[in-house]
Amino acid sequence: MSCRYALPILVVFFAITLTPRAFAQEKTETEKPWKRFSINLGANFATNDSSVRLGFPGIGVSVNPEELFGLDTRTVSFKVDGYWRFMPRRKHRLDFS
């Protein structure tokens, strides 16, 4: 490798490795890095329409699987998940969903 390419490669290498250290902040003793527990709730309301049209403009056939197989076009789902950090140092946690 010639010296012509070595300097740009070194500049990029040092920029990538030293930049995160410039933005690092010192932690204080009272700062706790992890939450003790968390609970998330959510809901999803969806309407499905999976009609398919086969053919050319003006000529063709339309197929609606919901009507053909008697499926429900509306879907409602609920979600609950979270975690609990049970050790004093909070490095271990129990997840549920």
C-alpha positions as CSV (number, residue, x, y, z in Angstrom):
1,M,0.0,0.0,0.0
2,S,1.4,3.4,-0.9
3,C,1.7,6.3,1.5
4,R,-0.9,8.1,-0.6
5,Y,-3.7,5.9,0.8
6,A,-2.3,5.3,4.3
7,L,-2.9,8.8,5.6
8,P,-6.7,9.0,4.6
9,I,-7.2,5.5,6.1
10,L,-5.5,6.5,9.4
11,V,-7.6,9.7,9.6
12,V,-10.9,7.7,9.1
13,F,-9.8,5.0,11.6
14,F,-9.0,7.6,14.3
15,A,-12.1,9.6,13.6
16,I,-14.3,6.4,14.1
17,T,-12.5,5.2,17.2
18,L,-12.0,8.5,19.1
19,T,-15.3,10.2,18.3
20,P,-17.5,8.2,20.8
21,R,-15.1,9.1,23.6
22,A,-15.5,12.8,23.0
23,F,-19.3,12.5,23.6
24,A,-19.0,10.2,26.6
25,Q,-20.3,11.6,29.9
26,E,-19.1,10.6,33.3
27,K,-21.7,8.8,35.5
28,T,-22.6,10.1,38.8
29,E,-23.0,7.9,41.9
30,T,-26.8,8.6,42.1
31,E,-27.5,7.7,38.5
32,K,-29.1,4.3,38.0
33,P,-28.6,2.9,34.5
34,W,-31.5,0.5,34.4
35,K,-35.1,0.8,35.4
36,R,-36.4,-1.6,38.0
37,F,-39.6,-2.6,36.0
38,S,-41.5,-1.6,33.0
39,I,-45.0,-2.4,31.7
40,N,-46.2,-1.7,28.1
41,L,-49.8,-1.9,27.0
42,G,-51.1,-1.7,23.4
43,A,-54.0,-2.5,21.1
44,N,-54.3,-3.0,17.4
45,F,-57.5,-2.6,15.4
46,A,-57.2,-3.7,11.8
47,T,-59.5,-4.2,8.9
48,N,-58.5,-6.6,6.1
49,D,-59.5,-6.5,2.5
50,S,-57.6,-9.0,0.4
51,S,-59.7,-8.9,-2.8
52,V,-57.9,-10.1,-5.8
53,R,-58.8,-9.3,-9.4
54,L,-57.5,-11.6,-12.2
55,G,-57.8,-10.6,-15.8
56,F,-57.6,-7.5,-18.0
57,P,-59.4,-4.1,-17.6
58,G,-63.1,-4.7,-18.3
59,I,-62.7,-8.5,-18.4
60,G,-61.8,-10.6,-15.4
61,V,-62.9,-12.2,-12.2
62,S,-62.7,-10.8,-8.6
63,V,-62.1,-13.1,-5.7
64,N,-62.6,-12.1,-2.0
65,P,-61.2,-14.8,0.3
66,E,-63.1,-13.3,3.4
67,E,-66.4,-13.8,1.7
68,L,-65.4,-17.1,0.1
69,F,-64.2,-18.8,3.3
70,G,-66.4,-16.9,5.8
71,L,-63.5,-15.1,7.5
72,D,-63.9,-12.0,9.7
73,T,-62.5,-8.8,8.1
74,R,-62.0,-7.0,11.4
75,T,-59.2,-8.0,13.8
76,V,-58.6,-6.7,17.3
77,S,-55.5,-7.7,19.3
78,F,-54.2,-6.6,22.6
79,K,-50.7,-6.7,23.9
80,V,-49.2,-6.6,27.4
81,D,-45.5,-7.0,28.0
82,G,-42.9,-5.9,30.4
83,Y,-40.0,-6.8,32.6
84,W,-38.8,-6.9,36.2
85,R,-35.2,-6.6,37.4
86,F,-35.1,-8.7,40.5
87,M,-31.5,-8.5,41.6
88,P,-30.1,-5.5,43.5
89,R,-27.6,-4.6,40.7
90,R,-30.4,-4.9,38.2
91,K,-28.4,-6.8,35.6
92,H,-30.8,-9.8,35.5
93,R,-34.4,-9.5,34.6
94,L,-37.6,-11.5,34.0
95,D,-39.5,-10.7,30.8
96,F,-43.1,-11.4,30.1
97,S,-45.4,-10.8,27.2
